Amino acid sequence: MDPNLMLMIIIKYLIRSRNEPMRYAEIRKKVISMFYLYLRYKKLQDKKDRAMWVRPIFMQRRRLLQGASDNLVVEMRLTDPEKYFNYFRMSPTIFNELLNIVGPLIEKQHVVRKPIPARTRLEVTLRWLASGDSMTSLSYAFRIAQCTLSQIIPETCQAIWISLQEKVMIDPTEENWNTIARDFEAICQFPNCIGAIDGKHVIIQAPPCSGSCYYNYKGNHSINLLAVSDAKNRFVIVDIGAEGRQSDGGVFENSGLPYILETNALHIPLPRRLNDTDLEFPYVLLGDEAFPLSTYMMRPYPRSGRLNISRKIFNYRLSRARRTVECAFGILVARWRIYRQPIIANTSTVVKAVQATIVLHNFIINKEMEVELAERRYSNIQEHDFLATSNGLRRASYTNSSQRSITMKIRDNFTYYFEHVNPLSWQLDKVLNNDF
């Protein structure tokens, strides 16, 4: 029976029920029965009209014979590890460790048809992040339909974030913050620093009906990635997804980070005295001019006025330590080429992709550091243990003074420390030859 004819009969019965209210219950049963039949015949007709369930080039047999996962990737893994690293931005050993962690979350059960294996799902997702290619291009390379890839990639990105977040992001304890501070003091010669903060615009395709919400001052549509990094270029805290029209300072204020810093929800250690001084220095973040000066945030002296040598030295030392977050962004973009061009995906998928690259960034750095440490131990090279002085740990008394004067006093104390207590042999030449 023609489904369209059945639909006309249903409409006829609906009109009759309106004209014959006494027979409403009887006609209603007929309408329901006819409607179920209509849906059944309509579904059968749609199946007949569909040209094919799966295109021949995306069939499982073709995927096994010609897909990248079962051919090119296997060949590179066995014969050319350098190209494998270039393809996925990680070594085969790190990939296998990642698969063991993420695999259980993305493995599918065999119900009717054999599912795409977890290894292939992870490979195609990493290739999308590493190359920035469109999903259409990857569908041809891996012999997976584009509609299937559009489900696999966001799901795998989310699984990467969920499975790695607790493993590679910092556990906010006093011991961990002290470790970060020791690294900054050893590498960047900036004491009591628990991170460098900055923002990055992730360029995206303009979301539909978004107007100017995501339109930034650079003339692109973007979402904001606000990040705090440690001295080893790992991300410690991130806030992802703010609209691109907001400034770094606006994203910071709306992120909730100021509140948790003010209430010490992150368990940051108490202020401490630095060596050879009677001044107490709090643990601070380092930011540029976009961020506010506070008891937990140091920013440069404004260059609008004439700066003396002391303030220029402070700006240089802060810039030297703050560049770690710039380096972290540089490594992130160089490794994951998806950042090199507008991301063609909806906003939800973009956020998941950024989350995945953040934890993968930390995961790879941690693994590379483990390998380097193992090589040092094998060569009997002992690492130097940088110990922070712990005398005089107590909270500074900030009574009888305004908040602004307190924050300016803290910055002035750092300025005095860098010029008179712990100067670098080359810092004066730097500030004289450069504009800080």
N, C-alpha and C positions, 0 to 999 in steps of 0.2 A: 504494500500500500504506500502511496505517496505521502510522505510526512506533511507536506504543505496542505494536502487535502484533509488530513486528520486535524491540522490546526484550524482549518476553516470550520470543520464540524464542531470542534470545541467552542469556537466563538459563537456558533449558532446556538449551542446548548446554553451558553452563558446568557445570551439575549433572551432565550425562552425562560430561564429561571427568573429573570427580572419581570417578565410579563405574567408568569404563573407562580406567584409566591406560595401557593398551596402545595406545589410539587417541588419545592426548593430542595428538600433533603434527597429526594429520588434523583433529581437532575444533578445534584452535587456529586453523588457517587459515580454517575456516568462520566461526568467531567474529569474526575480524578483518575478513573480507569483509562479514559482516552488520553489523558496527559502522560501517564506512565508509558503507554504504548507509543505515543509520539516521541518521547525521549529515547526510547529503545530503537525505534526505526531511524531516528535522526543520527544516533551514534553509529549505527551500522552503515548508513549512507556516508557519513564523514570518513569512516574507515575505507570505504570503496573509493571515495574521491581522492584520498591521500595517495600520492604517487609511490612513496616508499617510506618504510619506517626508519631506516638508516641508509644514508648514501653509501654506495659501494666503496668509496675511498676511505670511509670511516668504519668499515666493518672490522671486526676483531681480527680476522685473518690478515687483512691489509695492515692493520696496526702492528701485528707481530712481525710481518715480513718487511715493512717499509717505514714504520714509525721510528722517530728518533730515540725513544726510550729503549727499544729493544735492539737497536742497531748502532747508530752513531755514538750514543752515550756509552754503550758497552765497549765499543772499539776504543774510545778515548780512555776509558778507565783502565783498560788492559795494556794499551800500547803508548798512550800519550797523556800522562798525568798533567802536564803543563796546560794543554788545551782543555782538559777536563776542568782544571781550576779556572781558566778563563771563561768557560761556558757557564759554570755554576757559582763562581766566586768563592769556592771552597774546595778543599782537597777531598778525595774519595773517603779518607778516614773520618773527617769531620762530617761528611754527608751521612755516612753509615751511623754515626753516633746520633745525629739529628733524626734520622729515620727511626731509630730505636725509641726515641723519646716521643716523636709526633705520630708515628705510624699507628699506634692503637686508637688514636682519636679520629683518623681518617680512613681506616680500613672498613670496607663495606661487606655485608654478608651476601653470599651467593643464594639468590632466591629464584629468579626466572632465568636471567641471563648472567653470564660471568661478569662481575664488576671490574672496573678499571682498578688495578692494584695500587696500594698506598705508595709504593716507590714511584710509579709514574705520576701520580697526583702531586707528590712533593717535587719531582723533577720539573714538571711543567710550570708549577708555581714559582720555583726558584728561577727558572729561565725567564719568566715574565718579569720578575723583579730585577733580574740581573741585566736584561737586555732592553726593557722598555718597549718591546715589540707589541703589536696589537694582538688581541686574542684571535683574530682571524688568521693572522700569520702563523701563530703557534698551532692553531687547529690543523693547518696543512702539514706542519713539520712533525707533529706528534700523532697525526691521524685520529684526532678527537674532535667531534662536532663542536662548533662554537657555542651553541646553547648549553652543551655539557660543560665546557670550560668555564662559562660564566657562572656556573654553580660550584665547580671544583675549586677555582682560585680563591674566592672569598672565604669559602669554608676552610681551606687549608691555611690561609693567612691567619684566620681566627684561631685555628688549632695551634699554630706556631706560637702565637702570643700567649695563649692560655697555658701551654705546656712549658714555656721557657721563662715566663715573667718572674716567677718566684725564684728560679734558678740563677738568673743573670742580673736582675735588678737588686739594688741594695736593700738589705734588711736594716731598717733605721734603728740602730743601737749605738750607744756611745763609743763602743770599741770600733765599729766600722767607720764612724765619722772621724775618730782619731786617726785611723789608718789613712783615710783620704787626706786629712790635714798634713800628716807626715809626708805623704807623697808630694803634695804641693810645695811643702817647705824644702824637700830634697831636690825636686826637679825644677821648680819655678822660683824658689827662694821667697815665697810669700807665706808667712806663718798664719796659722788659724784659719785657713781657707778650706771650706767644705764643698766648694764647687764653683764653676764658672757658668753663668747663665746667659742665654741669648735666644733669639727667635729666628725661624726660617720659614719662608713662604714655599709651600708645596704647590706647584702650578697644576691646575686641573682644568678640565673642560667645563665651560660655564654650565652649572646646574640649571635645569629647566625652571622657568618662572622664579628665578632667584633675584632678578633685578640687579642692583649694585651691591648686594650683601657680601659677595665674595670678591668684589673688584678692588684690587689693592692700588697703592700709590705708584706701582711700577707699570700699571696698565695691563695687568693680567688678572685672571680669576684664580684664587688660591685658598687653601686652608693654612692655618698657622701651626707650626710645630715649635712649641716652647720647650727648651731642654736645659738641664743642668748636667754638666759633665765633670768627671774627675780628672786628675792630672795625667791619667793614662788613656785619655780620649774615650772613655766608656760613659754611656749615659746613665745618670743616677736617678733623675726625676724627669718625667716628660708630661706635657699637656698637649693633646692632639685634637684638632678639629675646629678650633675657633675660626670664625669667618675672617677672610683675608683683609677686609676693610679695617680691621682693628690694628692698632699699633702694638709693638712689643710690650710697652708699659701697660696698655689697656688689657692685653691678654693676661699679663701677670696679675693685675688687680682682680680680674674676673675668674682666675683659675682656682682660687681658694688657697693657693700657696702662701700668701701673706698671713692668712689666719692661722694655718698650722705652724708657721714659723714663729708667730707672736705668742701662741699658746704652748710652744715647744712640744707639739704632738709628735715630732720626729725624734725626740730624745737627744737633741744636740747637746754636747758637753757644756759645762759651765765655763765662763771666762777664765783665763789663766794669765799669769805673769810670764812675760818672755824674759829670756836670760839678760842679766845685767840691767834690768829696769825695775822700777817700782810701779809701773803702769799695768793695768789689767786690760787684756784684749779679748773681746768676744769672738766666737767663731762666726765667720761671715761668708756670704756669697759675693762673687765679683761680677758686676755688670757694666754695660756702657752707659752713655748719657740717657738712654731711653728708660732706665729703671730708676726708682726713687732711692735716695740716700736714707738709710735707716740703721738701726742697731744691728741688723742681720744682713745688710746689703751695703757694699762699698761701690761707689761709682767715681769716675775721675773728677777732678776739679774742673769747673767750666773754663773753656779756653776763650770765652768771649772777652774776658778781662786779661790784664797782664799778669802772667804767672811768674813767681820767683823760682829759683833753682830747686828749692825744697819741694814745692808742689809739682814741678815738672818731673822730679825724681819719683814722686809717688805715682804720677800718671804712667810713667814708664814701667814701674814695677807692677802696677795693676794690669796694664796692657800686656805685659809679658806673661802673666799668669792667666789672664782671661782668654788668650789666644787658644788655649786648649779646647774650648768649646768650638771655636772656628775650625780647628784641625779635625775635631770629631765630625762636624758637618761635612768637611771636605772629604774625609775617608768614607763617610756614609754615601755621598753622592758619587764618588769615584767607583765604589764597589757595586752599588745598586743603581744602574743606569736608568731606571724608571723615573728618577728625579730630573733627568736631563731634558725632558720634554713634557708637555701637558699630559696628564694621566687621563686616558679615555675610559672613564668608569663613573658610576654614581658615587655620591659623597660617602656613603656607608662603606663601599668597597675600598675607596681611597684611604679612609681612616684605618681599615683593617690592614691594608698594604703597608702603611707607615708604621703601624704597631709591629708588624712582622719584621720589617727591616731594622727597627730599633733593637729588638731582642736578638735578632740574628747578628747584628753588629757587635753587641756585647758578647754573645756566645762565641763568635769566631775569635775575637781578641783574647778572651779567656783561654780558649784552646791553644792559640798560638803562644800565649804566655806560659802555659803548662809545658809545651814542647820546649820552649827556650829555657825554662827552669830545669827541666830534666837534662838538657844538654849541658847546662852549667854544672849540675851535680855530677854528671858523668865525667866532666873535665876537672872535677875537684876545685871549682871556682866558688868561693864562698861569697854570698851577698852581704853587703854592708847593711847593718840593721840601724835605721835611723830612729832614735828614741826621743820622744818629745819630753821636755821638762814638765813636771807635774806639780811643782811647788806652788802653794798659794791658790789652789783651786777654790774659788768661791764666786758668788754672783756679785757684780759691781753694784755699788749703791748709787742709784740714779735719782735720788730725792733732791728737792729744792732746785730743780733745773728743768728747763723746757726740753721737749723731745728733740727739737731741732738743734739746740745747743749741744745736746748729748751726742747726737749722731755726728755733728761737725767736730766735736772733741775727739771722738773715736778715730775719725779720719786723720785729724791732726796728730794723734798719737802714733798712728801707723807712719805718717810722714816723718816724724822725728826718728822713729825706729829705723827706717830705711836710710836716712841720711847720716845719723850719728852712731847708731848701735850696730847695725848689720848692713853696712854699705857693700855694694859690689864694685869690684875694681874698674869695671868698664862703664858703670852707669852714668858717670858725669860726661863722658865722651858722647854717649848716646843722646842725652838730653840736650847737649850743646849743638849736635849735628842734625838733630831731628826736631820736629815740632810736636811736642807732647803737651 
